[in-house]
């Protein structure tokens, strides 16, 4: 229902300024703020959207309050990511670890169940990489952001990029 032209004008002005504030704050916060999502990033993004929507549609929330809320979330995310880069323990609390879903052509059924991934999703990831024969694959990894990495048969003895993958045999990843 239509309340007043003042409310519409408020939404237009505050919404536009709030949008500009979000763009500005995200731009100065760096690339990490807009990178691929993990669960923590997802929560921050949803909260940012909620604050912006509240700022745009509620006359009870001032532009300064909304901008402060957005800046606080971005600041908290910067602090969390700063700590996770410097502390393995803190990183373990915030981020999941990559998980091996297929190893040397064999699906890892326990890992698939635990991560709630279907065989069809793994096969789709192989097809997306142009791989038609599952036995030609060294590993399929579910990454921390939910994407799949597909590693074709390893030609050398070193698989050093796989040392942090949960379920990958440590002796297979000699450095």
TORKOL-4160 file (C-alpha; in steps of 0.2 Angstrom, whole numbers, padded with zeros to 4 digits, m for minus):
175
<pt num="1" X="0000" Y="0000" Z="0000"/>
<pt num="2" X="0006" Y="0018" Z="m0004"/>
<pt num="3" X="0010" Y="0028" Z="0012"/>
<pt num="4" X="0018" Y="0044" Z="0006"/>
<pt num="5" X="0029" Y="0052" Z="m0007"/>
<pt num="6" X="0041" Y="0056" Z="0007"/>
<pt num="7" X="0044" Y="0037" Z="0011"/>
<pt num="8" X="0047" Y="0034" Z="m0008"/>
<pt num="9" X="0060" Y="0049" Z="m0009"/>
<pt num="10" X="0068" Y="0042" Z="0007"/>
<pt num="11" X="0070" Y="0025" Z="m0001"/>
<pt num="12" X="0077" Y="0033" Z="m0017"/>
<pt num="13" X="0090" Y="0044" Z="m0008"/>
<pt num="14" X="0095" Y="0033" Z="0006"/>
<pt num="15" X="0095" Y="0017" Z="m0005"/>
<pt num="16" X="0106" Y="0025" Z="m0018"/>
<pt num="17" X="0118" Y="0032" Z="m0005"/>
<pt num="18" X="0118" Y="0016" Z="0004"/>
<pt num="19" X="0122" Y="0006" Z="m0012"/>
<pt num="20" X="0136" Y="0018" Z="m0015"/>
<pt num="21" X="0143" Y="0016" Z="0002"/>
<pt num="22" X="0143" Y="m0003" Z="0000"/>
<pt num="23" X="0152" Y="m0002" Z="m0016"/>
<pt num="24" X="0165" Y="0010" Z="m0009"/>
<pt num="25" X="0167" Y="m0001" Z="0007"/>
<pt num="26" X="0169" Y="m0017" Z="m0003"/>
<pt num="27" X="0181" Y="m0009" Z="m0015"/>
<pt num="28" X="0193" Y="m0002" Z="m0002"/>
<pt num="29" X="0192" Y="m0019" Z="0008"/>
<pt num="30" X="0201" Y="m0028" Z="m0005"/>
<pt num="31" X="0199" Y="m0043" Z="m0017"/>
<pt num="32" X="0197" Y="m0056" Z="m0003"/>
<pt num="33" X="0180" Y="m0048" Z="0002"/>
<pt num="34" X="0173" Y="m0053" Z="m0015"/>
<pt num="35" X="0182" Y="m0069" Z="m0018"/>
<pt num="36" X="0174" Y="m0086" Z="m0019"/>
<pt num="37" X="0163" Y="m0090" Z="m0004"/>
<pt num="38" X="0166" Y="m0101" Z="0011"/>
<pt num="39" X="0152" Y="m0103" Z="0024"/>
<pt num="40" X="0159" Y="m0088" Z="0034"/>
<pt num="41" X="0159" Y="m0077" Z="0018"/>
<pt num="42" X="0141" Y="m0083" Z="0014"/>
<pt num="43" X="0135" Y="m0077" Z="0031"/>
<pt num="44" X="0144" Y="m0060" Z="0029"/>
<pt num="45" X="0136" Y="m0058" Z="0012"/>
<pt num="46" X="0118" Y="m0062" Z="0018"/>
<pt num="47" X="0121" Y="m0050" Z="0033"/>
<pt num="48" X="0127" Y="m0036" Z="0021"/>
<pt num="49" X="0111" Y="m0038" Z="0010"/>
<pt num="50" X="0100" Y="m0038" Z="0025"/>
<pt num="51" X="0108" Y="m0022" Z="0031"/>
<pt num="52" X="0106" Y="m0014" Z="0014"/>
<pt num="53" X="0088" Y="m0019" Z="0012"/>
<pt num="54" X="0084" Y="m0013" Z="0030"/>
<pt num="55" X="0093" Y="0004" Z="0026"/>
<pt num="56" X="0083" Y="0006" Z="0009"/>
<pt num="57" X="0066" Y="0001" Z="0016"/>
<pt num="58" X="0065" Y="0007" Z="0034"/>
<pt num="59" X="0064" Y="0025" Z="0039"/>
<pt num="60" X="0069" Y="0020" Z="0056"/>
<pt num="61" X="0087" Y="0016" Z="0050"/>
<pt num="62" X="0098" Y="0031" Z="0046"/>
<pt num="63" X="0111" Y="0031" Z="0032"/>
<pt num="64" X="0124" Y="0033" Z="0045"/>
<pt num="65" X="0118" Y="0018" Z="0055"/>
<pt num="66" X="0117" Y="0007" Z="0040"/>
<pt num="67" X="0134" Y="0012" Z="0033"/>
<pt num="68" X="0141" Y="0009" Z="0050"/>
<pt num="69" X="0134" Y="m0009" Z="0051"/>
<pt num="70" X="0141" Y="m0013" Z="0034"/>
<pt num="71" X="0158" Y="m0006" Z="0038"/>
<pt num="72" X="0158" Y="m0016" Z="0054"/>
<pt num="73" X="0154" Y="m0032" Z="0045"/>
<pt num="74" X="0168" Y="m0029" Z="0032"/>
<pt num="75" X="0180" Y="m0024" Z="0046"/>
<pt num="76" X="0175" Y="m0041" Z="0056"/>
<pt num="77" X="0178" Y="m0051" Z="0040"/>
<pt num="78" X="0195" Y="m0042" Z="0037"/>
<pt num="79" X="0200" Y="m0046" Z="0055"/>
<pt num="80" X="0194" Y="m0064" Z="0054"/>
<pt num="81" X="0203" Y="m0067" Z="0037"/>
<pt num="82" X="0219" Y="m0058" Z="0044"/>
<pt num="83" X="0219" Y="m0070" Z="0059"/>
<pt num="84" X="0216" Y="m0085" Z="0049"/>
<pt num="85" X="0231" Y="m0081" Z="0037"/>
<pt num="86" X="0242" Y="m0080" Z="0053"/>
<pt num="87" X="0235" Y="m0094" Z="0063"/>
<pt num="88" X="0232" Y="m0112" Z="0058"/>
<pt num="89" X="0222" Y="m0115" Z="0073"/>
<pt num="90" X="0210" Y="m0100" Z="0069"/>
<pt num="91" X="0210" Y="m0105" Z="0051"/>
<pt num="92" X="0203" Y="m0122" Z="0056"/>
<pt num="93" X="0189" Y="m0115" Z="0066"/>
<pt num="94" X="0184" Y="m0104" Z="0051"/>
<pt num="95" X="0187" Y="m0114" Z="0035"/>
<pt num="96" X="0184" Y="m0132" Z="0031"/>
<pt num="97" X="0198" Y="m0142" Z="0023"/>
<pt num="98" X="0198" Y="m0149" Z="0005"/>
<pt num="99" X="0191" Y="m0167" Z="0004"/>
<pt num="100" X="0197" Y="m0181" Z="m0007"/>
<pt num="101" X="0181" Y="m0188" Z="m0016"/>
<pt num="102" X="0190" Y="m0199" Z="m0029"/>
<pt num="103" X="0207" Y="m0206" Z="m0028"/>
<pt num="104" X="0216" Y="m0215" Z="m0043"/>
<pt num="105" X="0199" Y="m0219" Z="m0052"/>
<pt num="106" X="0190" Y="m0225" Z="m0036"/>
<pt num="107" X="0176" Y="m0215" Z="m0028"/>
<pt num="108" X="0178" Y="m0212" Z="m0010"/>
<pt num="109" X="0161" Y="m0217" Z="m0004"/>
<pt num="110" X="0163" Y="m0212" Z="0014"/>
<pt num="111" X="0169" Y="m0195" Z="0010"/>
<pt num="112" X="0155" Y="m0193" Z="m0003"/>
<pt num="113" X="0142" Y="m0197" Z="0011"/>
<pt num="114" X="0151" Y="m0186" Z="0024"/>
<pt num="115" X="0151" Y="m0171" Z="0012"/>
<pt num="116" X="0134" Y="m0175" Z="0005"/>
<pt num="117" X="0140" Y="m0176" Z="m0013"/>
<pt num="118" X="0133" Y="m0188" Z="m0026"/>
<pt num="119" X="0142" Y="m0198" Z="m0038"/>
<pt num="120" X="0133" Y="m0189" Z="m0052"/>
<pt num="121" X="0141" Y="m0172" Z="m0046"/>
<pt num="122" X="0158" Y="m0180" Z="m0046"/>
<pt num="123" X="0155" Y="m0187" Z="m0064"/>
<pt num="124" X="0148" Y="m0170" Z="m0069"/>
<pt num="125" X="0165" Y="m0162" Z="m0063"/>
<pt num="126" X="0175" Y="m0174" Z="m0074"/>
<pt num="127" X="0164" Y="m0171" Z="m0089"/>
<pt num="128" X="0166" Y="m0152" Z="m0086"/>
<pt num="129" X="0185" Y="m0155" Z="m0088"/>
<pt num="130" X="0183" Y="m0165" Z="m0103"/>
<pt num="131" X="0187" Y="m0181" Z="m0095"/>
<pt num="132" X="0177" Y="m0197" Z="m0101"/>
<pt num="133" X="0187" Y="m0211" Z="m0092"/>
<pt num="134" X="0186" Y="m0210" Z="m0073"/>
<pt num="135" X="0202" Y="m0221" Z="m0072"/>
<pt num="136" X="0212" Y="m0207" Z="m0080"/>
<pt num="137" X="0209" Y="m0196" Z="m0064"/>
<pt num="138" X="0221" Y="m0196" Z="m0050"/>
<pt num="139" X="0210" Y="m0186" Z="m0039"/>
<pt num="140" X="0194" Y="m0176" Z="m0037"/>
<pt num="141" X="0194" Y="m0164" Z="m0022"/>
<pt num="142" X="0179" Y="m0154" Z="m0015"/>
<pt num="143" X="0187" Y="m0138" Z="m0011"/>
<pt num="144" X="0183" Y="m0126" Z="0004"/>
<pt num="145" X="0172" Y="m0115" Z="m0007"/>
<pt num="146" X="0162" Y="m0130" Z="m0013"/>
<pt num="147" X="0170" Y="m0131" Z="m0030"/>
<pt num="148" X="0178" Y="m0147" Z="m0037"/>
<pt num="149" X="0196" Y="m0148" Z="m0043"/>
<pt num="150" X="0200" Y="m0162" Z="m0055"/>
<pt num="151" X="0218" Y="m0169" Z="m0056"/>
<pt num="152" X="0222" Y="m0180" Z="m0070"/>
<pt num="153" X="0234" Y="m0194" Z="m0068"/>
<pt num="154" X="0250" Y="m0187" Z="m0060"/>
<pt num="155" X="0265" Y="m0189" Z="m0072"/>
<pt num="156" X="0278" Y="m0186" Z="m0058"/>
<pt num="157" X="0281" Y="m0193" Z="m0041"/>
<pt num="158" X="0277" Y="m0177" Z="m0032"/>
<pt num="159" X="0259" Y="m0171" Z="m0028"/>
<pt num="160" X="0264" Y="m0157" Z="m0017"/>
<pt num="161" X="0248" Y="m0147" Z="m0021"/>
<pt num="162" X="0238" Y="m0161" Z="m0013"/>
<pt num="163" X="0246" Y="m0162" Z="0004"/>
<pt num="164" X="0232" Y="m0152" Z="0013"/>
<pt num="165" X="0218" Y="m0163" Z="0006"/>
<pt num="166" X="0209" Y="m0173" Z="0019"/>
<pt num="167" X="0209" Y="m0191" Z="0014"/>
<pt num="168" X="0224" Y="m0190" Z="0001"/>
<pt num="169" X="0237" Y="m0203" Z="0006"/>
<pt num="170" X="0252" Y="m0193" Z="0013"/>
<pt num="171" X="0265" Y="m0205" Z="0005"/>
<pt num="172" X="0257" Y="m0202" Z="m0012"/>
<pt num="173" X="0260" Y="m0183" Z="m0010"/>
<pt num="174" X="0279" Y="m0183" Z="m0007"/>
<pt num="175" X="0287" Y="m0166" Z="m0008"/>
